[in-house]
Amino acid sequence: MKVKVRQETEADYDAVFKLTEEAFRSLDISDHREQFLVQRLRHSDSFIPELSMVACLNDGTVVGHILLTAIKIVEDKGLVHHALTLAPVSVLPEYQNQNIGSQLIVAAQNKALEMGYKAIVLVGHEKYYPRFGYELCSKHNIKLPFDAPAVNCMVMEIIPFALNEIKGTVQYDPAFFE
């Protein structure tokens, strides 16, 4: 299903809250609070309005949302690399498995490239994200500041060979841990 992907506006906030809540409601791996994470991140220093995007039907109904926010990857010697994290991507249950999440991911990656970002880190499904170019963080000497299964910790180069220069531990905005 083809949708229009555009930057989220304040007028979309209520719809995004509801669709995020619905999208994660029945997932066992969820804490069912992703909608509150989106709210917190919008008010954080890591928020980048251009990288909060919605998927809309022809009639304007918002059926999906993706959010990329700023992170730092800090090397042991203190060198800091700026990157992004993808969290979350949400699609209303009745529109899932119709390529909407894929359209959101590709649009967000393209916008991030246009804005000059080099890499995106995420914790996600090991069979879904590799199709978009995500690889294991461990392959690139990138660590997360919390325990998560290695197969779910991934990173993607937006700019080719960027990960040759980037290594270290991810620093997330405190909004992720509230």
N, C-alpha and C positions, 0 to 999 in steps of 0.2 A: 504494500500500500504506500503510495506516494503522499507525503505530507510537506507542508511548508515549515521550514526550520528558521526561526528568527530569535533575536535577542529577547530575553524576558523583560517585561516591564512591571512596574508596581501593580498595575491592573491585573496581572497574572498571578499574584502571590497567593490568593485564596485558592484558585484552581490548582496551582502547583502543590500547595499544602495537601489538599484532598487527594490528588492523584498519587502523590508520593506515599501517603498513608495507605491508599488502596493497593498500590503496586507491591508493597512489602508486607501487607497484612498476613498473608498465608505462608510466607517463607520461613522455614525453620532456622535458617542461618542469620536471621534478622533480629535485632532487638526491638523492632517495630517503632523506632523513634527517629527514623531518617528524616521525616518531615520537620522535626524540631532542629535537627542538624542543619538543614537547609536554611532555616530561619536564623540560626546563630551565625552561620557563615556569611549571610548577607550583611551582617552588622560587624564583621571582623575586618581586620587589616588585610587579610588574604583574599578578600572578595574582589573579583574582576568582573564588572557588570557585563562586558562583552562576551564573557565565557559562561554566562548563565543563560541557557538557551531553551526554548520550548518548541515542541512539534505541534502543529495545528492542522486540523482538517480544513477542507475548503470553506466551511461555514464559520471558521475561526475558533472552534472548540479546541481547547488545549488537551492533548492526549499523552504528551510526554515531556520530559524535562531532563536536562543534563547540567551538571555544575562542575567546572574546573576552577580550582582555587590555587593560589600561590603557596609554594612550599620552598624550603631551603634544603639542600643536600650539603652537609658539612663534613669536610675531610678531617682526619685526626689532627692535622697541622693547623686547622682553623680556616682553611680556604673554603669559601661559601660559593655554591652554585645555585642559581635560581632555576626553579622548575615548577611544574604543576602537579596537582593530584586530581584524579577523577573520582568524585564521590558526591552524591550518587547519580546514577542514571535510572530514571523511572518511566514506566509506561503503564497506562491504565490496563488492568488485567484483560479486558475484552479486546484490546488492541495489541496485546503481546503476540510474538511470533509472526508479525507482519512486516518486519524489517524497519520498524520505527526506531527502535533502539540503535540499530546500525546507522541509520541516517543521522541521528543525533550525535553519535560518536564521531563519525566522519566529519560532520559539519564543525564540531568543536575542535577536532584535531586541525582542520584546515584554518580555522580562525586563530588558533594558537600559533600555528606556523606563520600566518600573516602578521601576527603581533611579535614575532621573533623569539618565541619560547623554543627551547631545545629538547625537552623531554617531559613525559607524563608518567607518574607513578600511580599505581592503584593496587588495591586488594580486591580480587574478584575471581570469578569462575575460571578455572584453569582451561576449560575447553572452549569458552566463548571469546575471550579477549585476544588470544594469539592470532586470530584471523585479521585483526586490525594492526598487527605488527608488534604486539606486546610480547616480551620475553621475560624470563625469570630475573628478578633483581639480583639473585646470587651470581648469575652469569656476568653481571656488570659491577660486582663489588658494591652494591647499594644495599644498605640495611635499613630496616624499619625499627622504630623505637619501642616496639611492642612485639609480643609473641604472636605469630600467625603462621599457618602452614606455608612452607616455602613455595609450594606449587601455586598458591594464590597471590603471592607477592610478585608483582610484575612492573615492568618499566618499558616505555616505548620511546625510541628516538623520533622526534619530529623532524629534526635536521639530521641528515645522514652523518654517521660517525661521531655525533655529539657525545655519545656515551663513552667514547675513547678518552674523553677529557673529564668525565664526571664520575665520581665515586664518593662514598662516605655514607653517613647516616642521615635519614630524612628527618627534618624538623617540621612538624605540623603546627598549624595555628592552634592555640589553646582551645578554641571553639570546638575542636574535634573531641575533646576530652571532658567537656562539661556535662 
